[in-house]
Amino acid sequence: MRITSSNVETLSLLLFCDVLQEQIEYVFLVIFTLECIIKIIAYGFVLHPYSYLRSGWNFLDFVIVVVGLVNNYCLPRLLQLVAVEV
């Protein structure tokens, strides 16, 4: 494949979009994590009838936040540990 200025521009645009997408993902993760924490403080976590995890939508939000946090923070560090040990 021959490298042209059009290919370089396309590649740089794709890299910019990837970086932008990652930054937007972090912003939304912070927003939803703060929402989750505020609702847990306001409603309680699980013990009374109107607590945070008793609502189906809040439970879904909690699962999405936990998966997002694991995906962005725990999983990369775990993979680094595995790579170091091998």
N, C-alpha and C positions, 0 to 999 in steps of 0.2 A: 504494500500500500504506500502510495506516495504522499508525503506530508506537504500539505498546502496551507495557505493562510486560512482558508475556509475551515479546514479540519481543526486547526489550532483554535480558532474562534469557537467552534462547536464544542470542543473539549473543554475550553475554559468556561464556557457558559454552563455546561453540565456540572463541572466541579463547583462553580458558584451556586448552582441550584442545590447541590448536595449539602454544601455548607449551610446555606440558608435554611434548608429543611431541618437540619440538625438543631440549629439555633432556635427555630420556631418550636420544635418538639420540646426542647428544654424549657422554653417560656410557658408552654401549655402545661407541662408537667409540674412546674412550680405553682401555677395558678390552681390546678386541680388538687395538688397536695395541700395547699393552704386552705382551700375550700373544705377538704376532707377534715383537716385538723380543727377548723372552726366549728364545723357541724358536730364533730365528736365532742368537743368541749360544750357546745350548746345542748345537745340532745342526750349525751351520755353514750357509752359505746354499745352495750348489749343487754344490760340487766333489766331495764323496765320496759313496759309495753310500747312506748313511743321512742325507743332509743334508735341510734343511727343505723345499726345493722339489721334492725327489724323491718326496715323499708327496703323493698326490692330494688328500687332505683339507687338508693344509697349504697346497698350492698354491691351493685354493679359498679358504681363509681369507685368504691373501695378496692375492688378487685383490679380495676383498670389502673388505679394509682399504684398499687403494690406491684403489679406486673411491670409498669413503666419504671418504677424505682429499681426493681431487680434488674431489668434489662439495661438500664443506663448506668447503674453504679455497682451493683454486686457482681453481675455476670462478667463484665470486663476484668475486674480485679481477680475473680476466680480463675478466669482463663489465663491471666498472667502468672498466677501461682502454679497452675498446671504446666505451663510452658517452661517455667523455671525448673521444676522438678524433673522434667523429661530430659 
